[in-house]
Amino acid sequence: MMNKKIIVTISSLAFVAGIFLFWSVGIKNFFHDYLYETPNLKGLTLIEANNLLEKHFKLINMEKHYSNVKKGEIYSQLPVAQKHIKYGRPIKIWISKGMDTVVLPDLKDKNIQDATVILSELGVKLQTVSHVMEGSMNNIVIGSDPQGGSLISRGSSVSLLVNISQVKNIRIPDVLGNLLDEGIRILRTKNLVIGNITKVYRTDFPNDTIIDISYSVGKEVLVGSVINITVTTKVKEE
């Protein structure tokens, strides 16, 4: 009877061990045959990435954008590196157009509003505007930092030094709830300078609705002050 119990126990243990071994080998083979670790493609050219992946994955070339990576090299990918994905799954890649740089024009003797438009068209942000009383010309740029002729990155910031003929304060008008174009028009009639425009994903307002500005409504500020604006967008960033 005792021998029979021992045989049953050994058989049970062997059965459990067999199931465990089958499960372990099966899982290992599954991951080996079907799941692969995505390599880091950043810094590679499209040809180099295809050679590295061989036929394990399919590359989908998305858009080209400016970045800090050299022109023609991959600067972003999805899925990211070291993710385990199925064999043959596509990998989306973004290729760099190189550093996006512009030559800052000489803004001296420009009206502050004109200078702001020039910077906006170049994709350069207006950081600060400092004022001095010098001569009779009002709201004229007399200097910039960096100086005109400097090579700067698109998206970087520039500070301006502006002459005013007299110190004058005005109250910030209420533009909250207005569409962007109308809000800009109102602010400019008050001789205020439009600064950075930030877009925030919202679905409860029409597109380009102003929901915030850098000063509270009714606050007294100097003529020529920079007003940053936040507006809505219904386009959600990936």
Buried (B, 14 or more C-beta within 10 A) or exposed (E): EEEEEEEEEEEEEEEEEEEEEEEEEEEEEEEEEEEBEBBEBBEBBBEEBBEEBEEBBEBEEBEBBBBEBEEBBBBBBBBEEEBEBEEEBEBEBBBBBBBBEBEBBEBBEBBBBBBBEBBBEBEBBBBEBEBEEEEEEBBBBBBBBEEBEBEBBEEBBBBBBBBBBEEEEBEBBBBEEBBBEEBBEBBBEBBBBBBBBEBEEBEEBEBBBBBEBBBEEEEEBBBBBBBBBBBBBEEEEE
